[in-house]
Amino acid sequence: MNEAISNTSPLVYLHRIDALDWLPRLFATIWTPPAVVTELREGLVRGYNSLKGSSHGDASLRRLRSA
């Protein structure tokens, strides 16, 4: 199955429109830069409607490693 690379915005907006269930239909793994986790946590701390966790359905979010 396909893999994708994403930053924070697409994940947050899919969450806000309750469409995260699309991700496992399209991708087995979604790679994210480490800053994505930091940004999502910061959004939760500030009270924003942000997603939690690293797995959504059968798709998993994985951190990219620095070269």
C-alpha positions in Angstrom: 0.0 0.0 0.0 1.1 3.6 -0.5 3.0 5.8 1.9 2.8 9.5 2.3 4.7 12.4 3.9 2.7 15.1 5.6 3.2 18.2 7.7 0.8 19.3 10.4 -1.9 21.3 8.5 -3.4 18.5 6.4 -3.7 16.2 9.4 -5.3 18.9 11.6 -7.8 19.9 8.8 -8.8 16.3 8.1 -9.3 15.9 11.8 -11.5 19.0 12.0 -13.8 17.9 9.3 -13.9 14.4 10.8 -12.2 12.8 7.7 -9.2 11.1 9.3 -10.8 7.8 8.4 -9.8 8.5 4.8 -6.1 8.1 5.6 -6.1 4.3 6.1 -8.0 3.9 2.8 -5.2 5.8 1.0 -2.0 5.1 2.9 -0.5 2.4 5.1 2.0 4.8 6.7 2.1 8.6 6.9 5.6 9.9 7.6 5.9 13.2 9.4 8.8 15.5 10.5 9.4 15.4 14.3 8.0 18.9 14.6 4.5 17.7 13.7 4.2 15.9 17.1 5.4 19.0 18.9 2.9 21.2 17.0 0.0 18.8 17.7 0.8 18.7 21.4 1.1 22.5 21.5 -2.3 22.9 19.9 -3.8 20.6 22.5 -2.1 22.6 25.3 -3.6 25.8 23.9 -7.0 24.3 23.7 -7.3 23.9 19.9 -9.2 21.0 18.3 -6.2 18.9 17.5 -5.7 15.2 17.0 -4.1 13.0 19.5 -2.1 9.8 19.2 -0.1 8.3 16.4 -2.5 5.8 14.8 -5.7 6.5 13.0 -7.6 3.4 11.9 -5.1 1.2 10.0 -2.8 4.1 9.0 0.1 4.9 11.3 2.0 8.2 11.7 5.7 7.7 11.8 8.5 10.3 12.3 11.0 11.0 9.6 14.6 10.7 10.9 17.2 13.3 10.3 19.9 12.5 7.8 
